[in-house]
Amino acid sequence: MTKPIRRGRNLVVRPTPRNNTRWREVFLEKLAETSNVSLSAEWASISTAQVYASRRCEPEFARKWTAALCEGYDNLEMDVLRRLRTGDSKDLDGNKFDFGAALRILAAHRESAARERAIRDNEDADAIIAEIDAQFDQMRTRAKAAERLATTDDDVTP
């Protein structure tokens, strides 16, 4: 089955995604690479309307979307730093790299990227705290077992 997509005045036919979850993986991977929703949707052969609807209706997909965007901004920041340090001012096609646009994008999304990093760091902290709590529970259980064993040994000793 195919679906038409408008490209300017021309109608382009793209295959409809066969697997409902596969397009999500492709979309999120491309989103992390490019930070471009339209390009990522096109790459995954799905409409941007469907992508945005999925983000609204699926909290897990929305969380992964935000994480992919954050990764994309991190990648852009590292690319800009690398280019500035090495003096590489040309892209792969030999065109001049637009540092101004890259810096405007980073500045515009700095707050959302920082918020996502804080959420991710907080999740990591929560996981560490949960792990420490589990270790304490194991230690308490072993201590109680050792105490019971010591008590029964005292009862058995003549």
Sequence and secondary structure as in RCSB ss.txt:
>XXXX:A:sequence
MTKPIRRGRNLVVRPTPRNNTRWREVFLEKLAETSNVSLSAEWASISTAQVYASRRCEPEFARKWTAALCEGYDN
LEMDVLRRLRTGDSKDLDGNKFDFGAALRILAAHRESAARERAIRDNEDADAIIAEIDAQFDQMRTRAKAAERLA
TTDDDVTP
>XXXX:A:secstr
 EEEEEETTEEEEEE  SSTTHHHHHHHHHHHHH  HHHHHHHTT  HHHHHHHHHH HHHHHHHHHHHHHHHHH
HHHHHHHHHHHT  B TTS B  HHHHHHHHHHTHHHHHHHHHHHHHHHHHHHHHHHHHHHHHHHHHHHHHHHHH
HHHHHH  
